[in-house]
Amino acid sequence: MILALETSCDDTCAAVLRDDGTIASNVISSQGIHDRYGGVVPEVASRHHLELVNAVVGDALRQADTDLDGIDLVAVTQGPGLVGALLVGIVTAKAIAATRGLPLAPVDHLQGHVAANFVGPDPFEPPFVCLLASGGHTLLARVEEYDGFEVLGRTLDDAAGEAFDKGARMLGLPYPGGPALERLAADGDPEAFTFPTAKNVAGLDSSFSGLKTSLLYAIRDLGEEETARRAADLAASYQSAIVRALVDRCERALDQTGLDRLTLGGGVAANGPLRAAAERLGANLHVPDRALCTDNAAMIASAARFVAPVAHPGYLQLDAYASGERALA
């Protein structure tokens, strides 16, 4: 069995994956403290990982009805992410593996989101086009194999989830902003305001900074009282622009690759209007369970099956990496 840890941002996660690929446990402990800051504070996240990680690992083992003696491989997210947060998971994984002489599989976080499609009651096999959209990442990938992917396009500035969070904050909504903005938008008119979708961006890349600025100007022009009265319309129109931009890139990626299979991953994949719009493309669409879309360790365990493990003591020098450059090369 594989024991996996994921601590790339503000969720402390551990999971156990059985040899047949079924999920024995998938524990996610979300840090509720960041809402007071309007976003994730790296130092605070790291300190909470330190407090939570042992309990989360213990809970994952109990739910899987096993202990460390039943583990054959330890996996951990190496990057990209917040370096301090990643190091908590890496040090913990090293300690667990080293004390038992177990091999360790360092996993790329983005590859983990792709590998979330390979587990569950209805695994989705390559080839397919994958949209990864979260608070820190937005990219389109062509997935031909289980152990890697080709980047087709990525955001040039803000990630889609970041655009949701910043838009929600401008509208006075709590963090995390994506779910709050979606709830508000449900009562609004998505055609009430016209927001740009950066269609002039070349290829399959995307941009959301102009959209965020357009919302800021709209709020400024409306004034405080009118903004409050039309908040649902603003939210619906803003959300619609993000969804249009993402789905437009998905449609173009399917056309360019000749594939008719599409998956959605990352926290933004939980957005209802995005899922509905992707379904209307007519491709064979697969969206993992919501617990597998957001950051979790089951996806890291899934990816670890296709990573060459490092034997003890070779992984003791393993370090974290913050950016996605290494993963996307």
Residue pairs with C-beta under 8 A, 6 or more apart in sequence:
1 16
1 17
1 18
1 19
1 24
1 64
1 66
1 70
1 71
1 72
1 73
2 16
2 17
2 71
2 72
2 73
2 74
2 75
2 105
2 301
2 304
2 305
3 14
3 15
3 16
3 57
3 60
3 61
3 68
3 71
3 73
3 74
3 75
3 96
3 301
4 14
4 15
4 16
4 17
4 74
4 75
4 76
4 107
4 297
4 298
4 300
4 301
4 304
5 13
5 14
5 53
5 57
5 74
5 75
5 76
5 77
5 89
5 92
5 93
5 297
5 300
6 13
6 14
6 15
6 76
6 77
6 89
6 109
6 112
6 295
6 296
6 297
6 299
6 300
7 13
7 49
7 53
7 77
7 81
7 85
7 86
7 88
7 89
8 77
8 79
8 80
8 81
8 82
8 85
8 86
8 89
8 109
8 295
9 40
9 45
9 81
9 82
9 85
9 135
9 136
9 295
10 30
10 31
10 34
10 40
10 45
10 48
10 85
11 28
11 29
11 30
11 31
11 294
11 295
11 296
12 28
12 29
12 31
12 48
12 49
12 52
12 53
12 56
13 26
13 27
13 28
13 29
13 56
13 295
13 296
13 297
13 300
14 25
14 27
14 53
14 56
14 57
14 59
14 60
14 297
15 23
15 24
15 25
15 26
15 27
15 60
15 296
15 297
15 298
15 300
15 301
16 23
16 24
16 25
16 60
16 61
16 63
16 64
16 66
16 71
16 301
17 23
17 24
17 119
17 298
17 301
17 302
17 304
17 305
18 24
19 72
21 118
21 119
21 123
21 302
21 305
22 119
23 119
23 120
23 298
23 301
24 63
24 64
24 65
24 66
25 59
25 60
25 61
25 62
25 63
25 64
26 60
26 291
26 292
26 296
26 297
26 298
27 56
27 59
27 60
27 63
27 297
28 291
28 294
28 295
28 296
28 297
29 52
29 55
29 56
31 44
31 45
31 48
31 52
33 44
33 48
34 40
34 41
34 44
34 45
34 175
35 174
35 175
35 176
37 44
37 175
38 169
38 175
39 165
39 175
40 82
40 135
42 82
42 83
42 84
42 85
43 84
45 82
45 84
45 85
46 82
46 84
46 85
46 87
46 88
49 85
49 88
49 89
50 88
53 88
53 89
53 92
54 92
57 92
57 96
60 297
61 67
61 68
68 96
68 100
69 100
71 96
71 100
71 102
72 102
73 102
73 103
73 104
73 105
73 304
73 309
74 93
74 96
74 97
74 102
74 103
74 104
74 105
75 93
75 104
75 105
75 106
75 107
75 300
75 301
75 303
75 304
75 307
76 89
76 90
76 92
76 93
76 104
76 105
76 106
76 107
76 300
77 86
77 89
77 90
77 107
77 108
77 109
77 112
77 300
78 86
78 90
78 106
78 107
78 108
78 109
78 318
78 319
78 320
78 321
79 86
79 108
79 109
79 320
79 321
79 322
79 323
79 324
79 326
79 327
80 108
80 109
80 110
80 136
80 137
80 321
80 322
80 323
80 324
80 326
80 327
81 109
81 136
81 320
81 322
82 322
83 320
83 321
83 322
86 320
86 321
86 322
87 320
90 106
90 318
90 319
90 320
93 104
94 104
94 315
94 316
94 318
96 102
97 103
97 104
97 312
97 315
98 312
98 313
98 316
101 312
102 312
103 309
103 310
103 311
103 312
103 315
104 309
104 310
104 312
104 315
104 318
105 304
105 307
105 308
105 309
105 310
106 307
106 310
106 315
106 318
107 300
107 303
107 304
107 307
108 303
108 326
108 327
109 295
109 300
109 327
110 132
110 137
110 139
110 149
110 324
110 327
110 328
111 147
111 148
111 149
111 303
111 327
112 299
112 300
112 302
112 303
113 130
113 132
113 134
113 265
113 266
113 299
114 130
114 132
114 141
114 143
114 149
114 263
114 265
114 303
115 146
115 299
115 300
115 302
115 303
115 305
115 306
116 265
116 288
116 292
116 293
116 296
116 298
116 299
116 302
117 123
117 124
117 128
117 130
117 263
117 265
117 286
117 288
118 124
118 125
118 146
118 302
118 305
119 292
119 298
119 299
119 301
119 302
120 288
120 289
120 292
122 286
124 261
124 263
124 286
126 143
126 144
126 145
126 146
127 142
127 143
127 144
127 259
127 261
128 143
128 259
128 261
128 262
128 263
128 284
128 286
129 140
129 141
129 142
129 143
129 152
129 250
129 253
129 254
129 257
129 259
129 261
129 262
129 263
129 283
130 140
130 141
130 142
130 143
130 149
130 262
130 263
130 264
130 265
131 139
131 140
131 246
131 249
131 250
131 262
131 263
131 264
131 265
131 266
131 269
131 278
132 138
132 139
132 140
132 141
132 265
132 266
133 159
133 160
133 161
133 246
133 264
133 265
133 266
133 267
133 268
133 269
133 274
134 159
134 160
134 161
134 266
134 267
134 268
134 294
134 295
135 159
135 161
135 162
135 164
135 165
135 176
135 178
135 267
136 159
136 161
136 162
137 154
137 155
137 159
137 266
137 324
138 154
138 155
138 159
138 160
138 161
138 206
138 208
138 246
138 266
138 268
139 151
139 152
139 153
139 154
139 155
139 328
140 151
140 152
140 153
140 154
140 204
140 249
140 250
140 253
141 149
141 150
141 151
141 152
142 149
142 150
142 152
142 253
142 257
142 259
143 149
143 150
143 263
144 150
146 305
146 306
147 306
147 307
151 328
152 203
152 204
152 253
152 256
152 257
153 203
153 204
153 205
153 206
153 249
153 253
154 205
154 206
154 328
155 205
155 206
155 207
155 208
156 201
156 205
156 206
156 207
157 207
157 208
157 209
158 166
158 207
158 208
158 209
158 212
159 208
160 206
160 208
160 242
160 245
160 246
160 268
161 178
161 266
161 267
161 268
162 208
163 208
163 211
163 212
163 242
164 177
164 178
164 181
164 239
164 242
164 268
164 271
165 175
165 176
165 177
165 178
166 177
166 212
167 177
167 181
167 211
167 212
167 215
167 235
167 238
168 174
168 175
168 176
168 177
168 178
168 180
168 181
168 235
169 175
169 177
170 212
170 215
170 216
170 219
171 181
171 184
171 219
171 227
171 231
171 234
171 235
172 231
173 180
173 181
173 184
173 235
174 180
176 267
178 267
178 268
178 270
178 271
179 270
181 235
181 238
181 239
182 239
182 271
182 272
182 273
184 231
184 232
184 235
184 236
185 232
185 235
185 236
185 238
185 239
185 240
185 273
186 232
186 236
187 232
187 236
188 230
188 231
188 232
188 233
188 234
188 235
188 236
188 237
189 232
189 233
189 236
189 237
190 236
190 237
190 239
190 240
191 237
191 240
192 230
192 233
192 234
192 236
192 237
193 218
193 233
193 234
193 237
193 238
194 237
195 211
195 214
195 215
195 218
195 237
195 238
195 240
195 241
196 210
196 211
196 214
196 241
197 211
197 241
197 244
197 245
197 248
198 206
198 207
198 208
198 210
198 211
198 245
199 248
201 207
204 249
204 252
204 253
204 256
206 245
206 246
206 249
208 242
208 245
211 238
211 241
211 242
211 245
215 234
215 238
218 234
219 227
219 234
222 230
227 234
239 271
239 273
240 273
242 274
243 271
243 273
243 274
243 277
244 277
246 268
246 274
247 274
247 277
247 278
247 281
250 262
250 278
250 281
251 281
254 260
254 262
254 281
254 283
259 283
260 282
260 283
260 284
261 283
261 284
261 286
262 278
262 281
262 283
262 284
262 285
262 286
263 285
263 286
263 287
263 288
264 274
264 275
264 278
264 285
264 286
264 287
264 293
265 288
265 293
266 293
266 294
267 293
267 294
267 295
268 274
269 275
269 287
269 288
269 293
270 290
270 293
270 294
275 287
278 285
278 287
279 285
287 293
291 298
292 298
292 299
310 318
